[in-house]
Amino acid sequence: MSASVEGYHGPGSYAAGSAFNMMLSAPNYDIWMSAGGAASYAGDTSLTVDVTMTNLMAGPGEPGASAHIKGTISCA
């Protein structure tokens, strides 16, 4: 999983799809990309996400084509 933001300017909220991007590479080779929602950075190493993810390997309307992720991420 990776999370990045273009134009990071410190703590605050960043919209998914425009400034904030989250990508998840699953063990079954599916690739998930954030399609909506937002991330709120508390600092340089901690953020809260509330995003809708799209499975780029699934066809439209297929089961498992979208998911919702909500929670806190931090790193050292």
PQR file with spaces between the fields and no chain letter, atoms N, CA, C, O and H, PARSE charges and radii, in Angstrom:
ATOM       1  N    MET     1       0.847   -1.160    0.000 -0.4000 1.5000
ATOM       2  CA   MET     1       0.000    0.000    0.000 -0.0000 2.0000
ATOM       3  C    MET     1       0.895    1.226    0.000  0.5500 1.7000
ATOM       4  O    MET     1       1.929    1.255    0.668 -0.5500 1.4000
ATOM       5  N    SER     2       0.492    2.231   -0.748 -0.4000 1.5000
ATOM       6  CA   SER     2       1.211    3.502   -0.726 -0.0000 2.0000
ATOM       7  C    SER     2       0.204    4.647   -0.694  0.5500 1.7000
ATOM       8  O    SER     2      -0.898    4.542   -1.233 -0.5500 1.4000
ATOM       9  H    SER     2      -0.348    2.208   -1.291  0.4000 1.0000
ATOM      10  N    ALA     3       0.599    5.725   -0.061 -0.4000 1.5000
ATOM      11  CA   ALA     3      -0.230    6.924    0.025 -0.0000 2.0000
ATOM      12  C    ALA     3       0.673    8.112   -0.280  0.5500 1.7000
ATOM      13  O    ALA     3       1.779    8.213    0.250 -0.5500 1.4000
ATOM      14  H    ALA     3       1.494    5.810    0.377  0.4000 1.0000
ATOM      15  N    SER     4       0.200    9.002   -1.130 -0.4000 1.5000
ATOM      16  CA   SER     4       0.989   10.190   -1.460 -0.0000 2.0000
ATOM      17  C    SER     4       0.064   11.369   -1.711  0.5500 1.7000
ATOM      18  O    SER     4      -1.123   11.205   -1.992 -0.5500 1.4000
ATOM      19  H    SER     4      -0.699    8.921   -1.561  0.4000 1.0000
ATOM      20  N    VAL     5       0.634   12.554   -1.604 -0.4000 1.5000
ATOM      21  CA   VAL     5      -0.135   13.765   -1.856 -0.0000 2.0000
ATOM      22  C    VAL     5       0.733   14.720   -2.674  0.5500 1.7000
ATOM      23  O    VAL     5       1.907   14.936   -2.373 -0.5500 1.4000
ATOM      24  H    VAL     5       1.599   12.687   -1.376  0.4000 1.0000
ATOM      25  N    GLU     6       0.128   15.279   -3.706 -0.4000 1.5000
ATOM      26  CA   GLU     6       0.814   16.286   -4.523 -0.0000 2.0000
ATOM      27  C    GLU     6       0.613   17.643   -3.891  0.5500 1.7000
ATOM      28  O    GLU     6      -0.504   17.999   -3.518 -0.5500 1.4000
ATOM      29  H    GLU     6      -0.826   15.103   -3.950  0.4000 1.0000
ATOM      30  N    GLY     7       1.681   18.399   -3.767 -0.4000 1.5000
ATOM      31  CA   GLY     7       1.568   19.736   -3.207 -0.0000 2.0000
ATOM      32  C    GLY     7       1.350   19.747   -1.716  0.5500 1.7000
ATOM      33  O    GLY     7       0.636   20.607   -1.199 -0.5500 1.4000
ATOM      34  H    GLY     7       2.589   18.110   -4.069  0.4000 1.0000
ATOM      35  N    TYR     8       1.960   18.798   -1.008 -0.4000 1.5000
ATOM      36  CA   TYR     8       1.798   18.735    0.452 -0.0000 2.0000
ATOM      37  C    TYR     8       2.239   20.059    1.076  0.5500 1.7000
ATOM      38  O    TYR     8       3.343   20.541    0.822 -0.5500 1.4000
ATOM      39  H    TYR     8       2.540   18.100   -1.427  0.4000 1.0000
ATOM      40  N    HIS     9       1.368   20.630    1.887 -0.4000 1.5000
ATOM      41  CA   HIS     9       1.666   21.912    2.538 -0.0000 2.0000
ATOM      42  C    HIS     9       1.444   21.848    4.043  0.5500 1.7000
ATOM      43  O    HIS     9       1.129   22.852    4.682 -0.5500 1.4000
ATOM      44  H    HIS     9       0.472   20.238    2.093  0.4000 1.0000
ATOM      45  N    GLY    10       1.617   20.636    4.606 -0.4000 1.5000
ATOM      46  CA   GLY    10       1.468   20.467    6.042 -0.0000 2.0000
ATOM      47  C    GLY    10       0.136   19.862    6.418  0.5500 1.7000
ATOM      48  O    GLY    10      -0.646   19.478    5.548 -0.5500 1.4000
ATOM      49  H    GLY    10       1.873   19.820    4.087  0.4000 1.0000
ATOM      50  N    PRO    11      -0.128   19.772    7.723 -0.5600 1.5000
ATOM      51  CA   PRO    11      -1.371   19.183    8.208  0.2800 2.0000
ATOM      52  C    PRO    11      -2.604   19.824    7.558  0.5500 1.7000
ATOM      53  O    PRO    11      -2.657   21.031    7.325 -0.5500 1.4000
ATOM      54  N    GLY    12      -3.582   18.972    7.279 -0.4000 1.5000
ATOM      55  CA   GLY    12      -4.813   19.448    6.665 -0.0000 2.0000
ATOM      56  C    GLY    12      -5.461   18.352    5.851  0.5500 1.7000
ATOM      57  O    GLY    12      -4.981   17.219    5.827 -0.5500 1.4000
ATOM      58  H    GLY    12      -3.538   17.991    7.469  0.4000 1.0000
ATOM      59  N    SER    13      -6.551   18.687    5.185 -0.4000 1.5000
ATOM      60  CA   SER    13      -7.318   17.737    4.393 -0.0000 2.0000
ATOM      61  C    SER    13      -6.967   17.864    2.910  0.5500 1.7000
ATOM      62  O    SER    13      -6.799   18.965    2.387 -0.5500 1.4000
ATOM      63  H    SER    13      -6.941   19.608    5.205  0.4000 1.0000
ATOM      64  N    TYR    14      -6.861   16.707    2.246 -0.4000 1.5000
ATOM      65  CA   TYR    14      -6.528   16.652    0.829 -0.0000 2.0000
ATOM      66  C    TYR    14      -7.535   15.727    0.137  0.5500 1.7000
ATOM      67  O    TYR    14      -7.765   14.610    0.598 -0.5500 1.4000
ATOM      68  H    TYR    14      -6.997   15.812    2.671  0.4000 1.0000
ATOM      69  N    ALA    15      -8.125   16.179   -0.948 -0.4000 1.5000
ATOM      70  CA   ALA    15      -9.134   15.402   -1.670 -0.0000 2.0000
ATOM      71  C    ALA    15      -8.498   14.262   -2.455  0.5500 1.7000
ATOM      72  O    ALA    15      -7.488   14.443   -3.134 -0.5500 1.4000
ATOM      73  H    ALA    15      -7.938   17.087   -1.322  0.4000 1.0000
ATOM      74  N    ALA    16      -9.113   13.079   -2.349 -0.4000 1.5000
ATOM      75  CA   ALA    16      -8.656   11.921   -3.119 -0.0000 2.0000
ATOM      76  C    ALA    16      -9.015   12.132   -4.584  0.5500 1.7000
ATOM      77  O    ALA    16     -10.090   12.636   -4.909 -0.5500 1.4000
ATOM      78  H    ALA    16      -9.934   12.932   -1.797  0.4000 1.0000
ATOM      79  N    GLY    17      -8.109   11.743   -5.449 -0.4000 1.5000
ATOM      80  CA   GLY    17      -8.347   11.887   -6.875 -0.0000 2.0000
ATOM      81  C    GLY    17      -7.764   13.151   -7.462  0.5500 1.7000
ATOM      82  O    GLY    17      -7.481   13.204   -8.658 -0.5500 1.4000
ATOM      83  H    GLY    17      -7.235   11.334   -5.185  0.4000 1.0000
ATOM      84  N    SER    18      -7.577   14.180   -6.634 -0.4000 1.5000
ATOM      85  CA   SER    18      -6.958   15.400   -7.158 -0.0000 2.0000
ATOM      86  C    SER    18      -5.592   15.624   -6.526  0.5500 1.7000
ATOM      87  O    SER    18      -4.601   15.751   -7.246 -0.5500 1.4000
ATOM      88  H    SER    18      -7.807   14.136   -5.662  0.4000 1.0000
ATOM      89  N    ALA    19      -5.513   15.677   -5.200 -0.4000 1.5000
ATOM      90  CA   ALA    19      -4.232   15.884   -4.528 -0.0000 2.0000
ATOM      91  C    ALA    19      -3.736   14.600   -3.868  0.5500 1.7000
ATOM      92  O    ALA    19      -2.544   14.297   -3.929 -0.5500 1.4000
ATOM      93  H    ALA    19      -6.318   15.575   -4.615  0.4000 1.0000
ATOM      94  N    PHE    20      -4.635   13.839   -3.237 -0.4000 1.5000
ATOM      95  CA   PHE    20      -4.256   12.634   -2.497 -0.0000 2.0000
ATOM      96  C    PHE    20      -4.484   11.392   -3.343  0.5500 1.7000
ATOM      97  O    PHE    20      -5.513   11.267   -4.008 -0.5500 1.4000
ATOM      98  H    PHE    20      -5.603   14.084   -3.187  0.4000 1.0000
ATOM      99  N    ASN    21      -3.522   10.475   -3.318 -0.4000 1.5000
ATOM     100  CA   ASN    21      -3.652    9.200   -4.028 -0.0000 2.0000
ATOM     101  C    ASN    21      -3.236    8.058   -3.118  0.5500 1.7000
ATOM     102  O    ASN    21      -2.214    8.122   -2.434 -0.5500 1.4000
ATOM     103  H    ASN    21      -2.687   10.577   -2.778  0.4000 1.0000
ATOM     104  N    MET    22      -4.049    7.015   -3.126 -0.4000 1.5000
ATOM     105  CA   MET    22      -3.716    5.803   -2.386 -0.0000 2.0000
ATOM     106  C    MET    22      -3.769    4.643   -3.362  0.5500 1.7000
ATOM     107  O    MET    22      -4.708    4.533   -4.150 -0.5500 1.4000
ATOM     108  H    MET    22      -4.879    6.963   -3.681  0.4000 1.0000
ATOM     109  N    MET    23      -2.761    3.773   -3.313 -0.4000 1.5000
ATOM     110  CA   MET    23      -2.729    2.599   -4.172 -0.0000 2.0000
ATOM     111  C    MET    23      -2.473    1.365   -3.312  0.5500 1.7000
ATOM     112  O    MET    23      -1.669    1.393   -2.380 -0.5500 1.4000
ATOM     113  H    MET    23      -1.998    3.862   -2.673  0.4000 1.0000
ATOM     114  N    LEU    24      -3.166    0.296   -3.643 -0.4000 1.5000
ATOM     115  CA   LEU    24      -3.014   -0.966   -2.937 -0.0000 2.0000
ATOM     116  C    LEU    24      -2.786   -2.053   -3.972  0.5500 1.7000
ATOM     117  O    LEU    24      -3.580   -2.215   -4.898 -0.5500 1.4000
ATOM     118  H    LEU    24      -3.819    0.273   -4.400  0.4000 1.0000
ATOM     119  N    SER    25      -1.717   -2.784   -3.816 -0.4000 1.5000
ATOM     120  CA   SER    25      -1.404   -3.917   -4.674 -0.0000 2.0000
ATOM     121  C    SER    25      -1.691   -5.176   -3.877  0.5500 1.7000
ATOM     122  O    SER    25      -0.990   -5.470   -2.909 -0.5500 1.4000
ATOM     123  H    SER    25      -1.072   -2.652   -3.063  0.4000 1.0000
ATOM     124  N    ALA    26      -2.722   -5.930   -4.275 -0.4000 1.5000
ATOM     125  CA   ALA    26      -3.173   -7.110   -3.537 -0.0000 2.0000
ATOM     126  C    ALA    26      -2.363   -8.351   -3.918  0.5500 1.7000
ATOM     127  O    ALA    26      -1.786   -8.398   -5.005 -0.5500 1.4000
ATOM     128  H    ALA    26      -3.291   -5.691   -5.062  0.4000 1.0000
ATOM     129  N    PRO    27      -2.313   -9.367   -3.031 -0.5600 1.5000
ATOM     130  CA   PRO    27      -1.569  -10.592   -3.326  0.2800 2.0000
ATOM     131  C    PRO    27      -2.051  -11.317   -4.588  0.5500 1.7000
ATOM     132  O    PRO    27      -1.277  -12.051   -5.204 -0.5500 1.4000
ATOM     133  N    ASN    28      -3.323  -11.121   -4.985 -0.4000 1.5000
ATOM     134  CA   ASN    28      -3.845  -11.770   -6.190 -0.0000 2.0000
ATOM     135  C    ASN    28      -3.585  -10.933   -7.447  0.5500 1.7000
ATOM     136  O    ASN    28      -4.169  -11.193   -8.499 -0.5500 1.4000
ATOM     137  H    ASN    28      -3.951  -10.525   -4.486  0.4000 1.0000
ATOM     138  N    TYR    29      -2.711   -9.930   -7.336 -0.4000 1.5000
ATOM     139  CA   TYR    29      -2.283   -9.050   -8.430 -0.0000 2.0000
ATOM     140  C    TYR    29      -3.303   -7.986   -8.813  0.5500 1.7000
ATOM     141  O    TYR    29      -3.093   -7.266   -9.789 -0.5500 1.4000
ATOM     142  H    TYR    29      -2.237   -9.719   -6.481  0.4000 1.0000
ATOM     143  N    ASP    30      -4.405   -7.867   -8.068 -0.4000 1.5000
ATOM     144  CA   ASP    30      -5.333   -6.764   -8.306 -0.0000 2.0000
ATOM     145  C    ASP    30      -4.667   -5.467   -7.848  0.5500 1.7000
ATOM     146  O    ASP    30      -3.910   -5.460   -6.877 -0.5500 1.4000
ATOM     147  H    ASP    30      -4.575   -8.452   -7.275  0.4000 1.0000
ATOM     148  N    ILE    31      -4.946   -4.399   -8.536 -0.4000 1.5000
ATOM     149  CA   ILE    31      -4.414   -3.083   -8.192 -0.0000 2.0000
ATOM     150  C    ILE    31      -5.599   -2.174   -7.900  0.5500 1.7000
ATOM     151  O    ILE    31      -6.492   -2.010   -8.732 -0.5500 1.4000
ATOM     152  H    ILE    31      -5.560   -4.404   -9.325  0.4000 1.0000
ATOM     153  N    TRP    32      -5.594   -1.583   -6.703 -0.4000 1.5000
ATOM     154  CA   TRP    32      -6.667   -0.711   -6.250 -0.0000 2.0000
ATOM     155  C    TRP    32      -6.166    0.726   -6.198  0.5500 1.7000
ATOM     156  O    TRP    32      -5.045    0.973   -5.754 -0.5500 1.4000
ATOM     157  H    TRP    32      -4.868   -1.717   -6.027  0.4000 1.0000
ATOM     158  N    MET    33      -6.982    1.676   -6.646 -0.4000 1.5000
ATOM     159  CA   MET    33      -6.610    3.091   -6.648 -0.0000 2.0000
ATOM     160  C    MET    33      -7.745    3.911   -6.042  0.5500 1.7000
ATOM     161  O    MET    33      -8.921    3.637   -6.284 -0.5500 1.4000
ATOM     162  H    MET    33      -7.893    1.475   -7.006  0.4000 1.0000
ATOM     163  N    SER    34      -7.379    4.918   -5.253 -0.4000 1.5000
ATOM     164  CA   SER    34      -8.396    5.783   -4.643 -0.0000 2.0000
ATOM     165  C    SER    34      -9.143    6.544   -5.731  0.5500 1.7000
ATOM     166  O    SER    34      -8.546    7.037   -6.687 -0.5500 1.4000
ATOM     167  H    SER    34      -6.424    5.140   -5.056  0.4000 1.0000
ATOM     168  N    ALA    35     -10.466    6.630   -5.565 -0.4000 1.5000
ATOM     169  CA   ALA    35     -11.304    7.278   -6.566 -0.0000 2.0000
ATOM     170  C    ALA    35     -12.118    8.433   -5.991  0.5500 1.7000
ATOM     171  O    ALA    35     -12.664    9.233   -6.752 -0.5500 1.4000
ATOM     172  H    ALA    35     -10.951    6.230   -4.787  0.4000 1.0000
ATOM     173  N    GLY    36     -12.210    8.536   -4.692 -0.4000 1.5000
ATOM     174  CA   GLY    36     -12.980    9.598   -4.059 -0.0000 2.0000
ATOM     175  C    GLY    36     -12.748    9.604   -2.570  0.5500 1.7000
ATOM     176  O    GLY    36     -12.158    8.671   -2.025 -0.5500 1.4000
ATOM     177  H    GLY    36     -11.766    7.886   -4.074  0.4000 1.0000
ATOM     178  N    GLY    37     -13.200   10.634   -1.914 -0.4000 1.5000
ATOM     179  CA   GLY    37     -13.019   10.768   -0.480 -0.0000 2.0000
ATOM     180  C    GLY    37     -11.918   11.754   -0.155  0.5500 1.7000
ATOM     181  O    GLY    37     -11.636   12.663   -0.936 -0.5500 1.4000
ATOM     182  H    GLY    37     -13.679   11.392   -2.357  0.4000 1.0000
ATOM     183  N    ALA    38     -11.295   11.575    1.001 -0.4000 1.5000
ATOM     184  CA   ALA    38     -10.268   12.523    1.432 -0.0000 2.0000
ATOM     185  C    ALA    38      -9.322   11.879    2.439  0.5500 1.7000
ATOM     186  O    ALA    38      -9.624   10.848    3.040 -0.5500 1.4000
ATOM     187  H    ALA    38     -11.524   10.837    1.636  0.4000 1.0000
ATOM     188  N    ALA    39      -8.174   12.517    2.601 -0.4000 1.5000
ATOM     189  CA   ALA    39      -7.203   12.151    3.632 -0.0000 2.0000
ATOM     190  C    ALA    39      -6.911   13.398    4.445  0.5500 1.7000
ATOM     191  O    ALA    39      -6.775   14.490    3.895 -0.5500 1.4000
ATOM     192  H    ALA    39      -7.929   13.355    2.113  0.4000 1.0000
ATOM     193  N    SER    40      -6.817   13.234    5.745 -0.4000 1.5000
ATOM     194  CA   SER    40      -6.479   14.347    6.626 -0.0000 2.0000
ATOM     195  C    SER    40      -5.151   14.042    7.300  0.5500 1.7000
ATOM     196  O    SER    40      -5.044   13.112    8.098 -0.5500 1.4000
ATOM     197  H    SER    40      -6.927   12.346    6.192  0.4000 1.0000
ATOM     198  N    TYR    41      -4.146   14.835    6.969 -0.4000 1.5000
ATOM     199  CA   TYR    41      -2.819   14.667    7.561 -0.0000 2.0000
ATOM     200  C    TYR    41      -2.769   15.384    8.902  0.5500 1.7000
ATOM     201  O    TYR    41      -3.087   16.569    9.002 -0.5500 1.4000
ATOM     202  H    TYR    41      -4.233   15.592    6.320  0.4000 1.0000
ATOM     203  N    ALA    42      -2.357   14.634    9.947 -0.4000 1.5000
ATOM     204  CA   ALA    42      -2.165   15.221   11.274 -0.0000 2.0000
ATOM     205  C    ALA    42      -0.750   15.774   11.394  0.5500 1.7000
ATOM     206  O    ALA    42      -0.479   16.629   12.237 -0.5500 1.4000
ATOM     207  H    ALA    42      -2.098   13.672    9.866  0.4000 1.0000
ATOM     208  N    GLY    43       0.137   15.288   10.558 -0.4000 1.5000
ATOM     209  CA   GLY    43       1.545   15.682   10.528 -0.0000 2.0000
ATOM     210  C    GLY    43       2.221   14.956    9.387  0.5500 1.7000
ATOM     211  O    GLY    43       1.547   14.372    8.538 -0.5500 1.4000
ATOM     212  H    GLY    43      -0.083   14.593    9.873  0.4000 1.0000
ATOM     213  N    ASP    44       3.533   14.982    9.353 -0.4000 1.5000
ATOM     214  CA   ASP    44       4.266   14.355    8.249 -0.0000 2.0000
ATOM     215  C    ASP    44       4.197   12.833    8.256  0.5500 1.7000
ATOM     216  O    ASP    44       4.447   12.209    7.224 -0.5500 1.4000
ATOM     217  H    ASP    44       4.080   15.457   10.043  0.4000 1.0000
ATOM     218  N    THR    45       3.867   12.220    9.384 -0.4000 1.5000
ATOM     219  CA   THR    45       3.889   10.760    9.480 -0.0000 2.0000
ATOM     220  C    THR    45       2.581   10.125    9.922  0.5500 1.7000
ATOM     221  O    THR    45       2.565    8.938   10.244 -0.5500 1.4000
ATOM     222  H    THR    45       3.663   12.726   10.222  0.4000 1.0000
ATOM     223  N    SER    46       1.483   10.873    9.948 -0.4000 1.5000
ATOM     224  CA   SER    46       0.204   10.330   10.398 -0.0000 2.0000
ATOM     225  C    SER    46      -0.951   10.948    9.619  0.5500 1.7000
ATOM     226  O    SER    46      -1.013   12.163    9.432 -0.5500 1.4000
ATOM     227  H    SER    46       1.496   11.838    9.687  0.4000 1.0000
ATOM     228  N    LEU    47      -1.863   10.094    9.169 -0.4000 1.5000
ATOM     229  CA   LEU    47      -3.030   10.588    8.458 -0.0000 2.0000
ATOM     230  C    LEU    47      -4.231    9.700    8.701  0.5500 1.7000
ATOM     231  O    LEU    47      -4.095    8.526    9.044 -0.5500 1.4000
ATOM     232  H    LEU    47      -1.813    9.107    9.320  0.4000 1.0000
ATOM     233  N    THR    48      -5.405   10.272    8.519 -0.4000 1.5000
ATOM     234  CA   THR    48      -6.672    9.556    8.579 -0.0000 2.0000
ATOM     235  C    THR    48      -7.250    9.549    7.177  0.5500 1.7000
ATOM     236  O    THR    48      -7.312   10.587    6.517 -0.5500 1.4000
ATOM     237  H    THR    48      -5.516   11.225    8.240  0.4000 1.0000
ATOM     238  N    VAL    49      -7.676    8.369    6.720 -0.4000 1.5000
ATOM     239  CA   VAL    49      -8.245    8.254    5.374 -0.0000 2.0000
ATOM     240  C    VAL    49      -9.698    7.838    5.450  0.5500 1.7000
ATOM     241  O    VAL    49     -10.110    7.114    6.356 -0.5500 1.4000
ATOM     242  H    VAL    49      -7.625    7.527    7.256  0.4000 1.0000
ATOM     243  N    ASP    50     -10.465    8.308    4.484 -0.4000 1.5000
ATOM     244  CA   ASP    50     -11.861    7.929    4.285 -0.0000 2.0000
ATOM     245  C    ASP    50     -12.056    7.981    2.778  0.5500 1.7000
ATOM     246  O    ASP    50     -12.516    8.985    2.236 -0.5500 1.4000
ATOM     247  H    ASP    50     -10.131    8.896    3.748  0.4000 1.0000
ATOM     248  N    VAL    51     -11.697    6.875    2.098 -0.4000 1.5000
ATOM     249  CA   VAL    51     -11.658    6.881    0.636 -0.0000 2.0000
ATOM     250  C    VAL    51     -12.406    5.701    0.030  0.5500 1.7000
ATOM     251  O    VAL    51     -12.552    4.648    0.651 -0.5500 1.4000
ATOM     252  H    VAL    51     -11.323    6.059    2.539  0.4000 1.0000
ATOM     253  N    THR    52     -12.870    5.900   -1.182 -0.4000 1.5000
ATOM     254  CA   THR    52     -13.433    4.844   -2.002 -0.0000 2.0000
ATOM     255  C    THR    52     -12.324    4.381   -2.931  0.5500 1.7000
ATOM     256  O    THR    52     -11.650    5.195   -3.562 -0.5500 1.4000
ATOM     257  H    THR    52     -12.752    6.756   -1.686  0.4000 1.0000
ATOM     258  N    MET    53     -12.139    3.067   -3.010 -0.4000 1.5000
ATOM     259  CA   MET    53     -11.104    2.490   -3.853 -0.0000 2.0000
ATOM     260  C    MET    53     -11.751    1.767   -5.028  0.5500 1.7000
ATOM     261  O    MET    53     -12.812    1.161   -4.877 -0.5500 1.4000
ATOM     262  H    MET    53     -12.687    2.406   -2.498  0.4000 1.0000
ATOM     263  N    THR    54     -11.119    1.827   -6.192 -0.4000 1.5000
ATOM     264  CA   THR    54     -11.581    1.127   -7.378 -0.0000 2.0000
ATOM     265  C    THR    54     -10.562    0.057   -7.747  0.5500 1.7000
ATOM     266  O    THR    54      -9.361    0.325   -7.783 -0.5500 1.4000
ATOM     267  H    THR    54     -10.257    2.319   -6.314  0.4000 1.0000
ATOM     268  N    ASN    55     -11.037   -1.150   -8.019 -0.4000 1.5000
ATOM     269  CA   ASN    55     -10.178   -2.244   -8.451 -0.0000 2.0000
ATOM     270  C    ASN    55      -9.951   -2.075   -9.949  0.5500 1.7000
ATOM     271  O    ASN    55     -10.860   -2.301  -10.748 -0.5500 1.4000
ATOM     272  H    ASN    55     -12.013   -1.367   -7.989  0.4000 1.0000
ATOM     273  N    LEU    56      -8.748   -1.681  -10.328 -0.4000 1.5000
ATOM     274  CA   LEU    56      -8.445   -1.420  -11.733 -0.0000 2.0000
ATOM     275  C    LEU    56      -8.409   -2.687  -12.579  0.5500 1.7000
ATOM     276  O    LEU    56      -8.407   -2.607  -13.807 -0.5500 1.4000
ATOM     277  H    LEU    56      -8.009   -1.497   -9.679  0.4000 1.0000
ATOM     278  N    MET    57      -8.380   -3.855  -11.940 -0.4000 1.5000
ATOM     279  CA   MET    57      -8.326   -5.114  -12.673 -0.0000 2.0000
ATOM     280  C    MET    57      -9.716   -5.719  -12.879  0.5500 1.7000
ATOM     281  O    MET    57      -9.849   -6.673  -13.647 -0.5500 1.4000
ATOM     282  H    MET    57      -8.382   -3.921  -10.942  0.4000 1.0000
ATOM     283  N    ALA    58     -10.750   -5.201  -12.223 -0.4000 1.5000
ATOM     284  CA   ALA    58     -12.115   -5.724  -12.342 -0.0000 2.0000
ATOM     285  C    ALA    58     -12.888   -4.914  -13.380  0.5500 1.7000
ATOM     286  O    ALA    58     -12.689   -3.708  -13.523 -0.5500 1.4000
ATOM     287  H    ALA    58     -10.642   -4.427  -11.600  0.4000 1.0000
ATOM     288  N    GLY    59     -13.751   -5.584  -14.084 -0.4000 1.5000
ATOM     289  CA   GLY    59     -14.597   -4.901  -15.053 -0.0000 2.0000
ATOM     290  C    GLY    59     -15.723   -4.159  -14.354  0.5500 1.7000
ATOM     291  O    GLY    59     -16.053   -4.478  -13.212 -0.5500 1.4000
ATOM     292  H    GLY    59     -13.913   -6.564  -13.968  0.4000 1.0000
ATOM     293  N    PRO    60     -16.323   -3.168  -15.020 -0.5600 1.5000
ATOM     294  CA   PRO    60     -17.422   -2.406  -14.418  0.2800 2.0000
ATOM     295  C    PRO    60     -18.560   -3.329  -13.971  0.5500 1.7000
ATOM     296  O    PRO    60     -18.998   -4.202  -14.720 -0.5500 1.4000
ATOM     297  N    GLY    61     -19.021   -3.122  -12.759 -0.4000 1.5000
ATOM     298  CA   GLY    61     -20.136   -3.889  -12.227 -0.0000 2.0000
ATOM     299  C    GLY    61     -19.761   -5.260  -11.676  0.5500 1.7000
ATOM     300  O    GLY    61     -20.612   -5.942  -11.105 -0.5500 1.4000
ATOM     301  H    GLY    61     -18.665   -2.413  -12.150  0.4000 1.0000
ATOM     302  N    GLU    62     -18.508   -5.677  -11.833 -0.4000 1.5000
ATOM     303  CA   GLU    62     -18.089   -6.963  -11.282 -0.0000 2.0000
ATOM     304  C    GLU    62     -18.068   -6.891   -9.763  0.5500 1.7000
ATOM     305  O    GLU    62     -17.785   -5.836   -9.197 -0.5500 1.4000
ATOM     306  H    GLU    62     -17.816   -5.122  -12.296  0.4000 1.0000
ATOM     307  N    PRO    63     -18.366   -8.012   -9.094 -0.5600 1.5000
ATOM     308  CA   PRO    63     -18.225   -8.025   -7.628  0.2800 2.0000
ATOM     309  C    PRO    63     -16.783   -7.697   -7.250  0.5500 1.7000
ATOM     310  O    PRO    63     -15.845   -8.189   -7.876 -0.5500 1.4000
ATOM     311  N    GLY    64     -16.614   -6.884   -6.249 -0.4000 1.5000
ATOM     312  CA   GLY    64     -15.270   -6.524   -5.817 -0.0000 2.0000
ATOM     313  C    GLY    64     -14.646   -5.418   -6.636  0.5500 1.7000
ATOM     314  O    GLY    64     -13.434   -5.213   -6.572 -0.5500 1.4000
ATOM     315  H    GLY    64     -17.376   -6.484   -5.740  0.4000 1.0000
ATOM     316  N    ALA    65     -15.458   -4.689   -7.418 -0.4000 1.5000
ATOM     317  CA   ALA    65     -14.921   -3.614   -8.249 -0.0000 2.0000
ATOM     318  C    ALA    65     -14.647   -2.349   -7.442  0.5500 1.7000
ATOM     319  O    ALA    65     -13.892   -1.486   -7.890 -0.5500 1.4000
ATOM     320  H    ALA    65     -16.443   -4.856   -7.471  0.4000 1.0000
ATOM     321  N    SER    66     -15.255   -2.223   -6.246 -0.4000 1.5000
ATOM     322  CA   SER    66     -14.999   -1.048   -5.415 -0.0000 2.0000
ATOM     323  C    SER    66     -15.021   -1.444   -3.934  0.5500 1.7000
ATOM     324  O    SER    66     -15.607   -2.454   -3.544 -0.5500 1.4000
ATOM     325  H    SER    66     -15.868   -2.923   -5.882  0.4000 1.0000
ATOM     326  N    ALA    67     -14.367   -0.618   -3.137 -0.4000 1.5000
ATOM     327  CA   ALA    67     -14.290   -0.864   -1.697 -0.0000 2.0000
ATOM     328  C    ALA    67     -14.160    0.474   -0.988  0.5500 1.7000
ATOM     329  O    ALA    67     -13.820    1.480   -1.610 -0.5500 1.4000
ATOM     330  H    ALA    67     -13.891    0.203   -3.454  0.4000 1.0000
ATOM     331  N    HIS    68     -14.426    0.487    0.306 -0.4000 1.5000
ATOM     332  CA   HIS    68     -14.315    1.703    1.111 -0.0000 2.0000
ATOM     333  C    HIS    68     -13.281    1.446    2.205  0.5500 1.7000
ATOM     334  O    HIS    68     -13.347    0.432    2.900 -0.5500 1.4000
ATOM     335  H    HIS    68     -14.702   -0.330    0.811  0.4000 1.0000
ATOM     336  N    ILE    69     -12.330    2.361    2.355 -0.4000 1.5000
ATOM     337  CA   ILE    69     -11.306    2.246    3.389 -0.0000 2.0000
ATOM     338  C    ILE    69     -11.395    3.471    4.291  0.5500 1.7000
ATOM     339  O    ILE    69     -11.392    4.612    3.829 -0.5500 1.4000
ATOM     340  H    ILE    69     -12.277    3.184    1.790  0.4000 1.0000
ATOM     341  N    LYS    70     -11.474    3.201    5.591 -0.4000 1.5000
ATOM     342  CA   LYS    70     -11.544    4.284    6.566 -0.0000 2.0000
ATOM     343  C    LYS    70     -10.685    3.895    7.762  0.5500 1.7000
ATOM     344  O    LYS    70     -10.846    2.813    8.326 -0.5500 1.4000
ATOM     345  H    LYS    70     -11.476    2.274    5.966  0.4000 1.0000
ATOM     346  N    GLY    71      -9.772    4.783    8.144 -0.4000 1.5000
ATOM     347  CA   GLY    71      -8.923    4.483    9.285 -0.0000 2.0000
ATOM     348  C    GLY    71      -7.739    5.411    9.374  0.5500 1.7000
ATOM     349  O    GLY    71      -7.658    6.411    8.661 -0.5500 1.4000
ATOM     350  H    GLY    71      -9.641    5.662    7.685  0.4000 1.0000
ATOM     351  N    THR    72      -6.813    5.068   10.263 -0.4000 1.5000
ATOM     352  CA   THR    72      -5.632    5.877   10.508 -0.0000 2.0000
ATOM     353  C    THR    72      -4.391    5.127   10.086  0.5500 1.7000
ATOM     354  O    THR    72      -4.276    3.921   10.306 -0.5500 1.4000
ATOM     355  H    THR    72      -6.879    4.255   10.842  0.4000 1.0000
ATOM     356  N    ILE    73      -3.464    5.841    9.482 -0.4000 1.5000
ATOM     357  CA   ILE    73      -2.194    5.275    9.021 -0.0000 2.0000
ATOM     358  C    ILE    73      -1.080    6.116    9.627  0.5500 1.7000
ATOM     359  O    ILE    73      -1.165    7.343    9.665 -0.5500 1.4000
ATOM     360  H    ILE    73      -3.558    6.821    9.303  0.4000 1.0000
ATOM     361  N    SER    74      -0.031    5.444   10.102 -0.4000 1.5000
ATOM     362  CA   SER    74       1.121    6.189   10.597 -0.0000 2.0000
ATOM     363  C    SER    74       2.390    5.416   10.291  0.5500 1.7000
ATOM     364  O    SER    74       2.364    4.198   10.117 -0.5500 1.4000
ATOM     365  H    SER    74       0.039    4.447   10.071  0.4000 1.0000
ATOM     366  N    CYS    75       3.480    6.124   10.229 -0.4000 1.5000
ATOM     367  CA   CYS    75       4.777    5.499    9.999 -0.0000 2.0000
ATOM     368  C    CYS    75       5.816    6.188   10.892  0.5500 1.7000
ATOM     369  O    CYS    75       5.586    7.274   11.423 -0.5500 1.4000
ATOM     370  H    CYS    75       3.501    7.114   10.371  0.4000 1.0000
ATOM     371  N    ALA    76       6.935    5.537   11.036 -0.4000 1.5000
ATOM     372  CA   ALA    76       7.998    6.074   11.894 -0.0000 2.0000
ATOM     373  C    ALA    76       8.859    7.070   11.159  0.5500 1.7000
ATOM     374  O    ALA    76       9.799    7.616   11.735 -0.5500 1.4000
ATOM     375  H    ALA    76       7.122    4.655   10.605  0.4000 1.0000
